[in-house]
Each structure stands twice: as C-alpha cells, then as structure tokens.
Amino acid sequence: MQGRATNLASITSLLGALVATSVVMGLLGAGLVMPLAGATGAAARSGVQAFDSLPGEFKQSPLSQQSRILAADGSLIATPYDENRIVVPLSKVAPIMRQAQVAIEDSRFYEHGGVDLHGIARALISNANGGNTQGASTLTQQYVKITLQENALRNNDKEAAQAAVAKSYQRKLQELKFAVTLEKKLTKDQILEGYLNLVYYGDQAYGVEAASHHYFGIPASKLNLQQAALLAGLVQLPSSTDPVHHPDRALARRNVVLDRMHDLGLITDAQWTQARASKLALKVTQGQSSCAAARPGYNYFCQYVINWLKEQPGLGRTVKERVNAITTGGLTIQTTLDPRIQDNALRQLVSRVPIGNSERVGAAASVVQPGTGQVLAMAQNFNYTGRKGFGTTELNYNVDYKYGRSAGFSFGSTAKMYAVVAALKAGMPVNSTLYAKPATAKIPALFSPGEYTDNCRPAPPGYPVRNDEGSAVGRISLVKAAADSINTAFAGLVAKLGCTHVRDVMTSMGLHRSDTGEPIQNWPAPVTLGSDNTSPLTLAASYATLAARGTYCTPVPVLAVSTWDHKTLPVGKTTCTKPIDANVANGTTEVLTHVLTEGTAAGNELAGGRPAAGKTGTAENNHQSWFAGYTPQLSTAVWVGNVQDADIKNMRALKNMTLAGHFYPIIFGATVAAPTWKAIMDDASAGMPVQQFGGASDKVMFGDQIVVPYVGGLPVDQAIQQIDAAGFNGVKGQAVDSAQPAGTALSTSPGAGSRAVRGSTVVVTYSNGKAPAAPTPSTTATTTTPQPSKSPTPKPPKTTGPPKG
C-alpha cells in the first residue's frame, strides 16, 4: 500500500506538473510565441488574461559602481564605493568570458525570446518527479530578478528586495513578463552586457570588470579560458565558492564550466584538458573602498578630497546625496596632487621627524601652487589608521577641523608677515625703522593699552612680550626686525598700525582658525605672535598670496569630476581674490627674503640660488614650530610640534630632543621645520625654471617721498603750516641765536629741497632774535674794508635720491 501510495503521489505530482507546464506554455504562447496544444479551456484563458494584465515596463536604474580618485598624472589614489563595481561595455569583456557565462547559465540564450520553454518544461517535470531541483531561469530572467533586487536595495525598500527573489508563481510570472518585454527593447548583447556588469562574483566584487581586477589583477578584456571559467562559475553560489575563501569549491565549479563549454563545442579537447589541469593562479587585489585602503601615503589627502567633495553642490543638494554620488555614481575625480612632489615631501618629512618617534613629535607639510590654490602635496608623519597610540591616527593635521578633525596649531612668528603687509599698505616703506623695547626670553617688555591705536588692545597693565630669538634693542630697520624675528619690534608695530587692521589683513589673505573656520581672534597676542590656531594648508595658501603678487586663491584639491558616462559636473572651481596690491606683495617678499639670507633661517636657501622668501615661527613656549615660505611657483608650510587629541595628550616643550639620530637642545622654527621646508622645496622645484620675484615700486621700497619745501624767512607758525600743507608733520624745533627777527624760520630737518616720506616729521629751527656774538679779532687778522651787507635770496639745495635704509 505504501508503495502504491507513493507511486500515486508521484503520478499525481507529475500530472500537476504537466498541467502547470501546459498552462505556462499556453500563457507564453498566447501572449508571445504561438498557441500550444494543452493550453485550452477556461483555466488557460483566464491565465492568459492574468498574464497580460501584469506590468510590462521594466525600469533599469544606473548601477551602483565605484568611483575613482586620481592623482594629477592619472594614477589611482582610491576607489570609494558601496559596491565594488566598474561598469564596462561588452567590447571590453574578453569573448571567452562571454562564452563561458552563457554556457553555464543559459546555453540557449541567443535562441529564445527571454523565456526558454524547453527549460521550463524540463525543470517542472524534473522537480515534480523527485529529481534534482532544477531552475529554468534564462539569463534574461536572472538579469531582471537581480535588477529588481538592486533597485529595491538602493531605495532602502527591504520588502521589495525580498519580493524580487521570493519563490512564488506570481513573482515568476512577473519576471517572465519583464524578461520578454526586455528582449523586445534590447539586443541580446545589450542584455548580456547589463548582466555581466550587474551580477555578484563573490568577495565584494560586483560585475565582471571589478571581479577580474580583484581575483587576477587584470581587466576583463584580458581574461583567458581558465580565468573566465572560474568567474562564470561563481555566479550561481558566489558566497560559498569564491576562490579566496573557498579555493577547492571554486576549482570544482570552474571545471564544471569547462566541461559544459567542452560539451557545447566551444573549446577543443586540448583546451579543455589543459585548462582543467591548471591551478587557480590568483593575484588578489583588494579594492580601495575607503581612504584607509587608499594608495599608501595618500590616505590623508584622500580623506581631504572626500570631505571637500561633500561641500560641493554640483554633486547633489544634500551631503547625503553627495556621498551617494561618490560611493555609487562611478565618478572620475581628477585631483591636483602631484605624485612626485607628494612622495618626496613625505620622504623628507619622515626622514627628519620619523613616524612613531620616541619624542612623540608630530610634523606635517602642505604644498600649494600660487595663483591657482591647487594642493600639490600633503604629508604627515603618521600612519592612517584608527588604532590608538602615537604614530597612528585618522586625524589630518594639514587641514581644518571640518576636513580632518584637527583643531590646528599656534602659528607663532609666521604672523609677522601680516604686520609687514599691513605696514606697507599703510604707507610705511620697506626701509622703515621700528623701535624694539628691551626684553629677553625671561624678562618681557610691557605694551600698555594706551600704546594701541584702536580697540584691539590688551587689558591693564598691558601685553608682556619676550624676545626668544632676536635680542636687538632700540631703532632697528623693518628688514632686520623681520629677519631676526624681534618680537618687541613687531609688538610696537602692531600697536601703531592698529591690531584690528593687521587682523583684517590676515583674513583677507585667507588666514583663519582651523577649529572653527572663523577669523583669527582680534587681540594682540594672536595677531602679533600667532597664539591662535591654524593649519599648514591654510598657512601655505595664505603665504602663496605673496608669491602670486597679491592674489589669494582658496585651496582646491580637485580639478574636475565626471560621471561614468563622461559628463562633467560643476565641481573643482577655486575662488581667487586680490586682497593686496602687487607692489605691497613684492615689497613684503623683499623683506622676507632676508629671513633666509641673513636671518633666523639663514643656511636654508634653496639650491642653485633659486629666489625664495619665508618666515620662521615658534609658539607656545616652544611647543610648536613652523616655517612657511615660497618661490614664484610653489608655497609650502611645515609644522613640527606637539599634537593633542583624544588619544595623544602630551604637551612638551621642544627641548633636549633626539629626532632621527640628531640631538636638539631646543627646537625653533629654523631648527627642523626650515631644513625640512628646504628639502621639500628643492625636490619639488627640480626641473622648474628659475623665476625671479617681481620688484616693488620706489614708493613701497622708500615710501611716498616728496620734496621738503623751503620755509626760511617765514614766521615759524606760518612755516609749519606750509610744511603741513606739503604733506608732512611740521613741528617746532629749537630756537637758536640769529640776527633774523625772533620767531623767523631758519632751517628744516630734513633740509629744504631734500625728499622725505609723506607724513614724516619735519623739524623747523627758528630765530630767538639774539644776534650771535661777534668773533674775537685775531692778532694776525688782516684788516679789510667792510662791505655793505646783503641779504641774498636763499635757494633750496639740489634734490637728492632716496635715503638708504
């Protein structure tokens, strides 16, 4: 009885399968192919009506694919993605790969119309008869199913994603309708191209191109027979047969594909035998899905690029849309980074301040192109990783907090450059002199609130300023004060110019706080000696204003962004302004060249006498040190000092340290930062033509010089009025003995006819009305006949050239 019952169940099941097959064939035949016997009756007619009522329009959304971040020379930096996929046309897929995939998935692909009736009948009868479960999906049907699932997942519709692969006749019928409709719209090759780009090949590789690169390190166009067979075999069970984690299963599955190709006559006996005997021969290449997996040494720049792109409206209206475009849109992101400069900068930096050094000293350097803002290099002495411990960090110390989560560093005496610019803008010439109050590293000079000309002034009793590097006292030239970095000279200069005025110059030249992006704090210490924070990239771009003769350009890491179908997106534009006159920029450069030739950074001149200018900086009682400098073609800022974040909380003065085998009793800006700057700039400048800086006008070099008028013989008050009217500050000087009436102007200092800076002080000497005593006659004097006295009309002396400073 049991046997009969079993046989009866099998017969019943088989009959059901035959009926189902007839109905399906009738549906398809009625709607698509031809009427078939067995598809008659009410059930078939109602089935045809139901089939015809199903949606037929099949939407193919753009595939999620990896983007590419490229260096300036086109070399690959990283491939950000949600799915590791590279879409390629069918012409870029080796013919043997196409044959292998069709052979194992749907050998009748080029013969049917999207649904294989023979396959459906065979599968239904085999499954109902208790044999191995067989599928009947054509390659087109698989493409429909996976596309529906992909679309649902991209829309975060989990229910639709499950429905796309549900085992139900309703879903299968819809899939059949879509498949047949798709075959009417697309050619077979177009469907195969879509399929090969869509399917999952295991180990996070989507599409044949990404899989080929991942497993073999080659493009899909170069796949050979055994490689193609291996990939084709993965599609059925990619997670359990990928060759990285399941090599034995992958090999067995590959051989099944080779057998099928041999049975179909696609390969010869010799090809089959040789390929079957070959080993897997993998060359696994990991995808660069994140900046941690980016090209070594380029990780921090990659992070900067991604965060910079998140701000670009050309990639989407919201940050979420922009991130989605980066990770799924197949973008080509052409950056500004020069691999030669980048590699050399990193090498020079870590050779002087090694990664993970025992002194726990950090270092970073940014290189910018003047006049464009293009970021050419970005290096720091850390490995990019989330692991804790000194020498490893995900913080980018070269950029602002919003780009790399670094709060920046006090920039020290590099701030003095802005006071020079402000002075020249205010009309002070390069050959001006300043007054340096006496001070030492231990005993400060005090600058009282009353010495400041605006509301940016210190609280009582005043601002104490020490001289750490320079110790000059009294009158000193502006050039010498900058070269020797005399703090008290610049404190007096900022007080005279107005602290707010200098801060405004900083802001106009792009200098800002790294932590907030706001202007430098408006009080004496940050403005005079850089006690506020900034980043190497910000400082390099700001100093580049001088190299570009007064043009400031915001830093930009990207030149162009294009979509997978080669459409250019509106991204990558820099903003340039003209905050200072070219003559002021050139005059400031003239001042800063002396820092390298005779000042604190002497000995760090560039190779071959290449013109360069810059400024050292030391801050926070030797906790931070800098050198920022430039040529007409390049601007570089180097920071060496203490880092402080959640994992690293050391703040130690840079004294008695050994770095890379060199002992330093004390580290100033000129000690490590300046030599590192020189090495980076020498390497980066190699092969570039030597360019000279532009010259400044006589007005900037020597001031707005005008002729001192002749006022002799005028009443002193009237003389002073005439001097004031000429553009000077006339003051009453000493009264001296003279036969002229009392109060008569006699002479000026500077003298009449000479040239002096507009607005400078001219002192008028005048008569007290007392004739000088007659000289005592000499016993040997010769008697002469007195002549009548004459009062000749005084003439101004000849005009002389500008005074030397």
Secondary structure, DSSP 8 states (H G I E B T S, - for coil): -HHHHHHHHHHHHHHHHHHHHHHHHHHHHHHTS---TT--SHHHHHHHHHHHHS----------B--EEE-TTS-EEE---SSEE----GGGS-HHHHHHHHHHH-TTTTTSSSS-HHHHHHHHHHHHTTS-------HHHHHHHHHHHHHHHHTT-HHHHHHTT---HHHHHHHHHHHHHHHHHS-HHHHHHHHHHHSB-STTEESHHHHHHHHHSS-GGG--HHHHHHHHHHSSSHHHH-TTT-HHHHHHHHHHHHHHHHHTTSS-HHHHHHHHHS-----------SGGGSSTT-HHHHHHHHHHHTT-GGG-SSHHHHHHHHHHB--EEEE---HHHHHHHHHHHHHHS-TT-TT--EEEEEEE-TTT-BEEEEEESSEE-S--STTEES--TTS-HHHHS---EE-GGGGHHHHHHHHHHTT--TT-EEEE----SSS-EEE-GGG-SSS----TT-EEE--SS----EEEEHHHHHHTT-HHHHHHHHHHH-HHHHHHHHHHTT---TTT-----SSHHHHHH--SEE-HHHHHHHHHHHHTTS-EE--B-EEEEE-TT--EES-----EE--S-HHHHHHHHHHHHHHHHTSTTTT---GGG---EEEEEEETTTTEEEEEEE-SS-EEEEEEE---SSS------SEEEEETTEEEEE--IIIIIHHHHHHHHHHHHTTS---------HHHHH-SEEE----TTSBHHHHHHHHHHTTSEEEEEEEE--SS-TTBEEEEES-TT-EEETT-EEEEEEE-S---------TT-------------------------
